[in-house]
Amino acid sequence: IDNGQVMYDGEIAKIKDKYGKKRILIIELEDQINDLSKDDFSINGAEVIQKEGTNIWLKFNRDRISASQLISKISEQYEIKDLSLQDTEIEVIIRNIYEKGL
């Protein structure tokens, strides 16, 4: 509700699906790569946002590339030890809706 007007009336899963297109893939590589640059992971639809030791954080748009496609492309060049996915938090989605409007 915004200024007495219903902005969205639905399930949280649907609002996340519609407005939470960005995800973060956190990959732990088997070995540390000292000379890793952002270009090493230049995959259409994904960008390196952080790297620390053997861990790499990639932000991607799930409409442009799926998590499985991204993982597959990375595992062609590097040995992956572990990984996790983070969806956009609902608070961030709501803030973006208010800032940019529906």
Phi, psi and omega per residue, in radians:
I1 nan 2.332 3.137
D2 -2.420 2.060 -3.103
N3 0.910 0.725 3.098
G4 1.372 0.064 -3.126
Q5 -1.960 2.352 3.097
V6 -1.266 2.106 -3.130
M7 -1.574 -0.602 -3.132
Y8 -2.699 2.361 3.121
D9 -2.346 1.566 -3.101
G10 -2.960 -3.004 -3.105
E11 -1.379 2.643 3.118
I12 -1.086 -0.686 3.134
A13 -1.041 -0.649 -3.140
K14 -1.276 -0.639 3.110
I15 -1.193 -0.662 3.077
K16 -1.120 -0.714 -3.133
D17 -1.139 -0.685 -3.081
K18 -1.392 -0.688 -2.998
Y19 -1.977 -0.186 -3.107
G20 -1.816 1.104 -3.052
K21 -1.314 -0.442 -3.086
K22 -1.495 2.399 3.066
R23 -2.308 2.849 3.077
I24 -2.146 2.221 3.070
L25 -1.812 2.137 3.109
I26 -1.869 2.091 -3.082
I27 -2.019 2.322 2.972
E28 -1.851 2.032 3.128
L29 -1.428 2.718 3.122
E30 -1.104 -0.699 -3.128
D31 -2.207 2.600 3.083
Q32 -1.289 2.405 3.105
I33 -1.975 1.839 -3.038
N34 -1.196 -0.633 -3.056
D35 -1.706 0.450 -3.128
L36 -1.213 2.273 3.059
S37 -2.040 2.906 3.121
K38 -1.064 -0.488 3.141
D39 -1.208 -0.379 3.126
D40 -1.118 -0.412 3.127
F41 -2.026 0.563 -3.133
S42 -1.330 1.516 3.132
I43 -1.992 2.280 -3.110
N44 -0.910 2.119 3.108
G45 1.673 0.012 -3.128
A46 -2.371 2.611 3.080
E47 -2.483 2.493 3.074
V48 -1.301 2.158 3.126
I49 -1.892 -0.293 3.118
Q50 -2.838 2.589 2.975
K51 -2.519 2.412 -3.070
E52 -2.653 1.953 -3.104
G53 1.077 -2.146 3.127
T54 -1.623 0.048 -3.114
N55 -1.727 2.438 3.121
I56 -2.324 2.317 3.099
W57 -1.870 2.172 3.118
L58 -2.103 2.237 3.051
K59 -1.688 2.353 3.140
F60 -2.533 2.753 3.103
N61 -1.684 2.042 -3.057
R62 -1.178 -0.215 3.039
D63 -1.420 -0.376 -3.117
R64 -1.657 -0.620 3.132
I65 -2.638 2.411 3.138
S66 -1.467 2.819 3.115
A67 -1.059 -0.712 -3.127
S68 -1.155 -0.644 3.080
Q69 -1.143 -0.743 3.141
L70 -1.106 -0.798 3.124
I71 -1.080 -0.743 3.134
S72 -1.060 -0.802 -3.136
K73 -1.107 -0.703 -3.135
I74 -1.218 -0.714 -3.099
S75 -1.226 -0.219 3.031
E76 -1.204 -0.475 -3.076
Q77 -1.934 -0.460 -3.029
Y78 -2.326 2.662 3.075
E79 -1.571 2.095 -3.102
I80 -1.599 2.213 3.110
K81 -1.524 -0.753 -3.099
D82 -2.746 2.844 3.093
L83 -2.749 2.789 3.042
S84 -2.617 2.756 3.139
L85 -2.070 2.451 3.051
Q86 -2.145 2.219 3.028
D87 -1.485 2.819 3.057
T88 -1.120 2.295 -3.131
E89 -1.177 2.542 -3.087
I90 -1.046 -0.592 3.131
E91 -1.097 -0.694 3.124
V92 -1.181 -0.712 3.113
I93 -1.070 -0.825 -3.128
I94 -1.105 -0.741 3.116
R95 -1.057 -0.756 3.122
N96 -1.128 -0.643 3.106
I97 -1.111 -0.759 -3.138
Y98 -1.186 -0.663 -3.110
E99 -1.295 -0.684 -3.058
K100 -1.812 -0.261 -3.083
G101 1.403 2.868 3.100
L102 -1.310 nan nan
